[in-house]
C-alpha cells in the first residue's frame, strides 16, 4: 500500500488497484425534511471530504471500503452519509434554530458526519450551510414577523428616545430656570448686602458729618461767646476808664471849688458832672 509514491509491479504476479486521494466537493441537499415542530424545509450544504492518505489506519480502512471504486462512487457514498446525518439533525431542531444559528447547525453536522466517515477512512475537511428554504412561506412569515417586530421595536425605541429627549429637555429647562432663579437670588442678596453696607456707610458718614457740623456750630458758638465776653470786657474797661475820668474830673472840680472866690470874677451858680453817660447839672447852694 503506497500513498503518493511509486513502486515496481511484476506483471502476472502483482495487481495494481488505485484509490483517489483528491478532495471531493459534495452538494449535500435535503428536500422537505420535517423539523421538530413539523415544518417541512429544504436545506443545502457544501462539504469537502478527502480520503486521509497520511494516516495508514484510515488509508487501510478506505482501501477496504473503496478499493476499485471511482471518485464518483466514493463521492456518492460520502454524500449519502452526510445527507443522512443532515436530515437527522434537521429533525431535532426547529426552523428558527437552523435559520438563526447556522454556525451551530454546521458544527453539529460536521461533528456527527466526521465521526461516521472516519470509520470509512474519509475525513470531513469542512461543512457549510449554504441555503435554507421552504415551500410553505414559513421563513418568509418568520422574516415578516421579525421585520414587524424590528419595526415595532424601532418605533418603540424612537418613541422612548423622543420621550427621553423631552424629559432631558424638560430637566435641562428646569435646571436652567433653577440656575436663573438661583442667580437672581444671589444677585438680590448681593444687592441687598450692598444696600445694607451702603446704608451703614451713609449712616456713619452722616453721623460723622453731623458730629462735625455740631462741633463746628459749637465752636462757632464758643467763638461768638468769647467775642461777646471780650466785647463786654472792653466795655467794662471803657466804663471803668470813663468812671475814672469822671472821678478825676469831679476831684478836679471839687479842688477848684475849694479855692477862694475872686472879687473880680463870679463863678457860675451851677456845677456839672458826667455820670452814667450823661452830664448832670447841680446848683452850688
C-alpha positions as CSV (number, residue, x, y, z in Angstrom):
1,X,0.0,0.0,0.0
2,X,1.7,3.1,-1.3
3,X,0.3,6.6,-0.7
4,X,1.5,9.2,-3.2
5,X,4.6,7.3,-4.4
6,X,5.9,4.8,-7.0
7,X,6.5,1.1,-6.9
8,X,7.6,-1.6,-9.3
9,X,5.0,-4.2,-10.2
10,X,5.6,-7.6,-11.6
11,X,3.1,-8.5,-14.3
12,X,1.1,-11.7,-13.8
13,X,2.3,-11.8,-10.2
14,X,1.1,-8.5,-8.7
15,X,-2.1,-6.5,-9.4
16,X,-2.5,-2.7,-9.2
17,X,-5.5,-1.0,-7.7
18,X,-5.8,2.7,-7.3
19,X,-7.9,4.9,-5.0
20,X,-8.2,8.7,-5.3
21,X,-6.9,10.9,-2.6
22,X,-8.3,14.1,-4.1
23,X,-10.5,16.4,-2.2
24,X,-14.2,16.0,-3.1
25,X,-16.7,18.8,-3.0
26,X,-20.2,17.5,-2.2
27,X,-23.5,19.3,-2.6
28,X,-25.5,17.9,0.4
29,X,-29.2,18.6,-0.3
30,X,-32.1,17.6,1.9
31,X,-35.5,18.4,0.5
32,X,-38.7,18.8,2.5
33,X,-37.4,17.5,5.8
34,X,-39.8,18.0,8.7
35,X,-38.3,19.9,11.7
36,X,-39.0,19.3,15.3
37,X,-42.3,21.3,15.0
38,X,-43.4,19.6,11.8
39,X,-42.4,22.4,9.4
40,X,-41.0,21.0,6.1
41,X,-37.9,22.8,4.9
42,X,-35.2,22.2,2.3
43,X,-31.5,22.5,3.4
44,X,-28.5,22.6,1.1
45,X,-24.9,22.3,2.5
46,X,-21.5,22.2,0.9
47,X,-18.9,19.7,2.2
48,X,-15.4,19.0,1.3
49,X,-14.2,15.4,2.1
50,X,-11.0,13.6,1.5
51,X,-9.5,10.1,2.0
52,X,-6.8,10.5,4.6
53,X,-3.7,9.2,3.0
54,X,-1.4,10.4,5.7
55,X,-3.0,8.1,8.3
56,X,-2.1,4.5,7.5
57,X,-5.0,3.1,9.6
58,X,-7.6,5.4,7.9
59,X,-6.0,4.7,4.5
60,X,-6.3,0.9,5.1
61,X,-9.9,1.3,6.1
62,X,-10.6,3.4,3.0
63,X,-8.9,0.8,0.8
64,X,-11.1,-1.9,2.3
65,X,-14.2,0.2,1.7
66,X,-13.5,1.9,-1.7
67,X,-10.7,-0.1,-3.4
68,X,-11.5,-0.3,-7.1
69,X,-14.2,2.5,-6.9
70,X,-14.1,5.7,-8.9
71,X,-14.3,9.2,-7.4
72,X,-17.9,9.4,-8.4
73,X,-18.8,6.3,-6.5
74,X,-16.8,7.3,-3.4
75,X,-18.4,10.8,-3.5
76,X,-21.9,9.3,-3.7
77,X,-21.3,7.2,-0.6
78,X,-19.9,10.1,1.3
79,X,-22.8,12.3,0.1
80,X,-25.4,9.9,1.2
81,X,-23.8,9.6,4.6
82,X,-23.7,13.3,5.0
83,X,-27.2,13.8,3.8
84,X,-28.5,11.2,6.3
85,X,-26.8,13.0,9.2
86,X,-28.0,16.3,7.9
87,X,-31.6,15.1,7.8
88,X,-31.3,13.6,11.3
89,X,-30.1,16.9,12.7
90,X,-32.8,18.9,10.9
91,X,-35.4,16.7,12.5
92,X,-34.1,17.5,16.0
93,X,-34.1,21.3,15.5
94,X,-36.6,24.0,14.9
95,X,-36.7,26.2,11.8
96,X,-35.7,29.2,14.0
97,X,-32.7,27.4,15.4
98,X,-31.5,26.4,11.9
99,X,-32.2,29.7,10.3
100,X,-31.0,32.0,13.1
101,X,-27.9,30.0,14.2
102,X,-26.4,28.5,11.0
103,X,-23.0,28.1,12.6
104,X,-24.3,25.9,15.3
105,X,-26.1,23.7,12.7
106,X,-23.0,23.4,10.6
107,X,-20.9,22.4,13.6
108,X,-23.4,19.7,14.5
109,X,-23.5,18.2,11.0
110,X,-19.7,18.4,10.8
111,X,-19.2,16.7,14.2
112,X,-21.7,13.9,13.6
113,X,-20.7,13.2,10.0
114,X,-17.0,13.2,10.8
115,X,-17.2,10.5,13.4
116,X,-19.1,8.3,11.0
117,X,-16.9,8.9,7.9
118,X,-13.7,8.5,9.8
119,X,-14.6,4.8,10.2
120,X,-14.5,4.7,6.4
121,X,-11.2,6.4,6.2
122,X,-12.7,9.7,4.9
123,X,-12.1,12.9,6.7
124,X,-14.5,15.9,6.5
125,X,-12.4,18.9,5.7
126,X,-15.3,21.4,6.0
127,X,-19.0,21.8,6.0
128,X,-21.0,25.0,5.4
129,X,-24.8,25.5,5.4
130,X,-25.5,27.1,2.0
131,X,-29.2,27.6,1.8
132,X,-32.5,27.1,3.8
133,X,-35.9,27.5,2.2
134,X,-39.4,26.1,2.4
135,X,-42.5,25.9,0.2
136,X,-44.9,27.0,3.0
137,X,-43.6,30.6,3.2
138,X,-42.8,29.9,6.8
139,X,-39.4,31.6,6.6
140,X,-41.0,34.5,4.8
141,X,-43.6,34.8,7.5
142,X,-40.9,34.4,10.1
143,X,-39.0,37.2,8.4
144,X,-42.1,39.3,8.2
145,X,-42.8,38.7,11.8
146,X,-39.2,39.5,12.7
147,X,-39.4,42.6,10.4
148,X,-42.6,43.7,12.1
149,X,-41.0,43.1,15.5
150,X,-38.0,45.0,14.5
151,X,-40.1,47.8,13.1
152,X,-42.2,47.8,16.3
153,X,-39.1,47.8,18.4
154,X,-37.8,50.6,16.3
155,X,-41.0,52.6,16.8
156,X,-40.9,51.9,20.5
157,X,-37.3,52.8,20.6
158,X,-37.9,56.0,18.7
159,X,-40.8,56.9,21.0
160,X,-38.7,56.2,24.0
161,X,-35.9,58.2,22.6
162,X,-38.3,61.1,21.9
163,X,-39.7,60.7,25.4
164,X,-36.3,60.7,26.9
165,X,-35.3,63.6,24.8
166,X,-38.4,65.5,26.0
167,X,-37.6,64.5,29.6
168,X,-34.0,65.6,29.2
169,X,-35.1,68.8,27.6
170,X,-37.5,69.4,30.5
171,X,-34.8,68.6,33.0
172,X,-32.4,70.9,31.2
173,X,-35.0,73.7,31.1
174,X,-35.8,73.1,34.8
175,X,-32.1,73.3,35.6
176,X,-31.8,76.4,33.5
177,X,-34.7,78.1,35.3
178,X,-33.4,76.9,38.6
179,X,-30.0,78.3,37.8
180,X,-31.6,81.5,36.6
181,X,-33.6,81.8,39.8
182,X,-30.6,81.0,41.9
183,X,-28.6,83.6,40.0
184,X,-31.3,86.2,40.5
185,X,-31.5,85.3,44.2
186,X,-27.7,85.6,44.5
187,X,-27.9,89.0,42.7
188,X,-30.7,90.1,45.0
189,X,-28.7,89.0,48.0
190,X,-25.7,90.9,46.7
191,X,-27.8,94.0,46.0
192,X,-29.3,93.7,49.5
193,X,-25.9,93.4,51.1
194,X,-24.6,96.3,49.0
195,X,-27.5,98.5,50.0
196,X,-27.2,97.5,53.7
197,X,-23.5,98.2,53.6
198,X,-24.1,101.5,51.7
199,X,-26.8,102.5,54.3
200,X,-24.3,101.7,57.1
201,X,-21.6,103.7,55.4
202,X,-24.1,106.5,54.7
203,X,-25.2,106.5,58.3
204,X,-21.6,106.5,59.5
205,X,-20.8,109.3,57.1
206,X,-23.9,111.3,58.1
207,X,-23.1,110.7,61.7
208,X,-19.6,111.9,61.3
209,X,-20.8,114.8,59.2
210,X,-23.4,115.7,61.9
211,X,-20.8,115.5,64.6
212,X,-18.5,117.7,62.6
213,X,-21.4,120.1,62.0
214,X,-22.3,120.1,65.6
215,X,-18.7,120.6,66.6
216,X,-18.4,123.4,64.1
217,X,-21.6,125.0,65.4
218,X,-20.3,124.6,69.0
219,X,-17.0,126.1,68.1
220,X,-18.8,129.0,66.4
221,X,-21.0,129.5,69.4
222,X,-17.9,129.3,71.7
223,X,-16.1,131.8,69.4
224,X,-19.1,134.1,69.5
225,X,-19.4,133.8,73.2
226,X,-15.7,134.5,73.6
227,X,-16.0,137.5,71.3
228,X,-19.1,138.8,73.3
229,X,-17.2,138.3,76.5
230,X,-14.2,140.2,75.1
231,X,-16.6,142.9,74.0
232,X,-18.1,143.0,77.4
233,X,-14.6,143.2,78.9
234,X,-13.8,146.0,76.5
235,X,-17.0,147.8,77.5
236,X,-16.2,147.3,81.2
237,X,-12.7,148.6,80.6
238,X,-14.2,151.6,78.7
239,X,-16.8,152.2,81.5
240,X,-14.1,151.9,84.1
241,X,-11.9,154.4,82.3
242,X,-14.9,156.7,81.9
243,X,-15.7,156.4,85.6
244,X,-12.1,157.0,86.4
245,X,-12.1,160.1,84.2
246,X,-15.4,161.3,85.7
247,X,-14.0,160.8,89.2
248,X,-10.8,162.6,88.2
249,X,-13.0,165.4,86.8
250,X,-15.1,165.6,89.9
251,X,-12.0,165.7,92.1
252,X,-10.6,168.5,90.0
253,X,-13.9,170.3,90.2
254,X,-14.0,169.9,93.9
255,X,-10.5,171.2,94.3
256,X,-11.4,174.2,92.2
257,X,-14.4,174.8,94.4
258,X,-12.3,174.8,97.5
259,X,-10.2,177.7,96.2
260,X,-11.2,181.3,97.4
261,X,-13.5,183.2,95.2
262,X,-12.0,186.2,93.4
263,X,-13.6,189.6,93.7
264,X,-13.5,190.3,90.1
265,X,-14.7,187.0,89.0
266,X,-18.0,185.5,89.7
267,X,-18.3,181.7,89.3
268,X,-21.4,180.2,88.0
269,X,-24.1,179.2,90.4
270,X,-24.2,175.6,89.0
271,X,-21.9,172.7,88.6
272,X,-21.8,169.9,86.1
273,X,-20.6,166.3,86.3
274,X,-20.5,163.2,84.0
275,X,-22.4,160.3,85.4
276,X,-23.8,157.3,83.6
277,X,-23.0,158.6,80.2
278,X,-24.9,161.9,81.0
279,X,-24.0,165.3,82.1
280,X,-25.6,166.3,85.4
281,X,-26.2,169.9,86.5
282,X,-26.3,170.7,90.3
283,X,-26.7,174.0,92.0
284,X,-23.9,175.1,94.2
285,X,-26.1,176.3,97.1
